[in-house]
């Protein structure tokens, strides 16, 4: 079965996958930590009335579940389905629930009562940018060619890149708001690095059932299984079995740690991403406390 591709624009395809395949998708989050899964539930059989119970999915067949995989990057081509609100809405409405839709699509708010549930796994911004930069340049053990830049450029380290005007503009600056851009949505303001875009992204966090953290991936997987027990029963056990292999498989090639001076520059440049990340961490801590009262 094909993995998520990284081409600029590509169609989404329905496929039945196992829990192990979902873990591969989660492993891809280790690269960018901005991979969104839209969980589309069957509203004919919704469970519970509590804040947590309202998100539990219907009973699901034991032979797998449907998953949609979207390829691309939130800042890629203006005609990409991943940036087109109308196309995203149309695509989601056509899917027969229950299903998972995975990919780097921009956030789209669905009408109240719609069965779509958003999940996101975020990563510490500096670590994410370093990994993203070198993945664009070197790939990983699955994909070793450049995947986002169509024209090859000199392979500079991150230390060298932020001090080179051309490299900084082409390869570094676009990485400063990948999470903000995705969670902000499809509005034009979401394509620009601004506090307004970050505040909209922060506001949109309330629409996510789970905002997990790469730094707490084990707990994130447990929470996903708890929140969606009928669709994800056994997910954590699969995760523990394949954790080491998955991390190694999707580990970015030739990733060079930047100097302390460069790291400090990047942290300052990522101020808006850090503000969003801190809010996500706060919500994750709250969710852990709430779930502990039900388990």
URKA-V591395 format. One record per backbone hydrogen bond with DSSP energy under -0.5 kcal/mol. CO is the residue of the C=O (numbers start at 1). NH is the residue of the N-H. If there is no record, write none. Layout:
BEGIN
CO;NH / CO;NH
END
This chain:
BEGIN
5;72 / 13;69 / 15;17 / 15;67 / 17;65 / 18;22 / 19;23 / 20;24 / 21;25 / 22;26 / 23;27 / 24;28 / 25;29 / 26;29 / 27;30 / 28;31 / 28;32 / 29;33 / 35;121 / 36;38 / 36;103 / 37;39 / 37;119 / 38;40 / 38;101 / 39;41 / 39;117 / 40;98 / 40;99 / 41;43 / 42;45 / 43;46 / 50;54 / 52;55 / 53;56 / 56;47 / 61;64 / 65;17 / 66;100 / 67;15 / 68;70 / 68;102 / 69;13 / 73;76 / 77;80 / 80;83 / 80;84 / 81;84 / 82;106 / 83;85 / 84;88 / 85;89 / 86;90 / 87;91 / 88;92 / 89;93 / 90;94 / 92;95 / 95;97 / 98;66 / 99;40 / 100;68 / 100;102 / 101;38 / 102;70 / 103;36 / 103;105 / 111;114 / 115;41 / 117;39 / 118;209 / 118;210 / 119;37 / 120;122 / 120;212 / 122;214 / 124;128 / 125;129 / 126;130 / 127;131 / 128;132 / 129;133 / 130;134 / 131;135 / 132;136 / 133;137 / 134;138 / 134;139 / 135;139 / 139;253 / 143;140 / 148;150 / 154;156 / 157;161 / 158;162 / 160;163 / 161;164 / 161;168 / 163;165 / 164;168 / 165;169 / 166;170 / 167;171 / 167;172 / 168;172 / 168;173 / 172;175 / 173;176 / 174;177 / 175;178 / 177;181 / 178;182 / 179;183 / 180;184 / 181;185 / 182;107 / 187;190 / 188;191 / 189;192 / 192;194 / 194;198 / 195;199 / 196;200 / 197;201 / 198;202 / 199;203 / 200;204 / 201;205 / 202;205 / 203;206 / 204;207 / 205;208 / 207;118 / 207;209 / 210;120 / 210;212 / 212;122 / 213;216 / 214;217 / 216;220 / 217;221 / 218;222 / 219;223 / 220;224 / 221;225 / 222;226 / 223;227 / 224;228 / 226;229 / 228;231 / 228;232 / 229;233 / 232;235 / 234;238 / 235;239 / 236;240 / 237;241 / 238;242 / 239;243 / 242;246 / 243;247 / 244;248 / 245;249 / 246;250 / 248;251 / 249;141 / 251;141 / 252;255 / 254;256 / 255;257 / 259;263 / 260;264 / 261;265 / 262;266 / 263;267 / 264;268 / 265;269 / 266;270 / 268;271 / 270;274 / 271;275 / 272;276 / 273;277 / 274;278 / 275;279 / 276;280 / 277;281 / 278;282 / 279;283 / 280;284 / 281;285 / 282;286 / 283;287 / 284;288 / 285;289 / 286;290 / 287;291 / 288;292 / 289;293 / 290;293 / 291;294 / 291;295
END
